Amino acid sequence: MSIEIDLSGRVALVTGGSRGLGRADALTLARAGADVVVADLLVESELSEDTDRYGPLATVARRQGLVHTEETVEEIRGMGRRAFAVRCDVTERAEVDAAVARTVDELGSVDILVNNAGTLDHAAQFHQQSLELWERDLRVNLTGAFNCIQQAANLLRPGGRIVNLASVSGQLGLFGQANYAASKAGLMALTKVAAREFAKQQITVNAVAPGFIETEMTRGMPEAVTREFMAQIPLGRMGTIEDIVQPVLFLCSPLARYITGQVLHVNGGFYMG
């Protein structure tokens, strides 16, 4: 028996949606029938090398081909779905408010929020960890999700879904990742609090915690480090982006209507809670 997930008539807001896992989430939700807003720090139509708002980040992103916001929107529209891109720095409350308000104005509602936006700054041991990097990871990964949840929750319709992207690091506390691990552990706790508070509105809040996934970041790891981690994964391989987007889709669907406050670990057995 096959079960088809149908999100027709639903509106999804995906942060960090221009590349990598966020882009894959946006496209997967659209294939299931949802209209999608692609929110990201960088939107091609707004990039300019001489714009103070973006600075060197815009130049690097353009040269390396890291931004695919408009491309993602066009692909979603090609499926017959409504979609648009919006600039959204999740650490700036005003930009979050504007992104959510525009979503409601143009698409009529918000039914699904996927908090994918995040950062992993340079790993460093405690004695090398700068306060700047510590605060940046907490601000993007934790406060950013808080901003989005607080604003969207007021507008989510009954039966709404919130899915936060956490990490195995938040459970294990990986070496040299005090900033990142703490932010993701905090996100798991935030998920559970939000699940309790929004349950009366029939809004579910869950998290997906990926393990080691094949991305640009992991492909840049030294071979010896990769082998060391691979030896600790019972399934014997790194995960793929597809391994993560399907659980996200499930948690956004009616199939997960009685699941809330949970952290779904998707890591090949690397961590078993």
Secondary structure, DSSP 8 states (H G I E B T S, - for coil): -------TT-EEEEETTTSHHHHHHHHHHHHTT-EEEEEES--GGG--TT-TTTTHHHHHHHHHT---HHHHHHHHHHTT--EEEEE--TT-HHHHHHHHHHHHHHHS-EEEEEE--------B-GGG--HHHHHHHIIIIIIHHHHHHHHHHTTEEEEEEEEEE--THHHH--TTBHHHHHHHHHHHHHHHHHHHHHGGGT-EEEEEEE-SB-SHHHHTS-HHHHHHHHTT-TTSS-B-HHHHHHHHHHHHSGGGTT--S-EEEESTTSS--
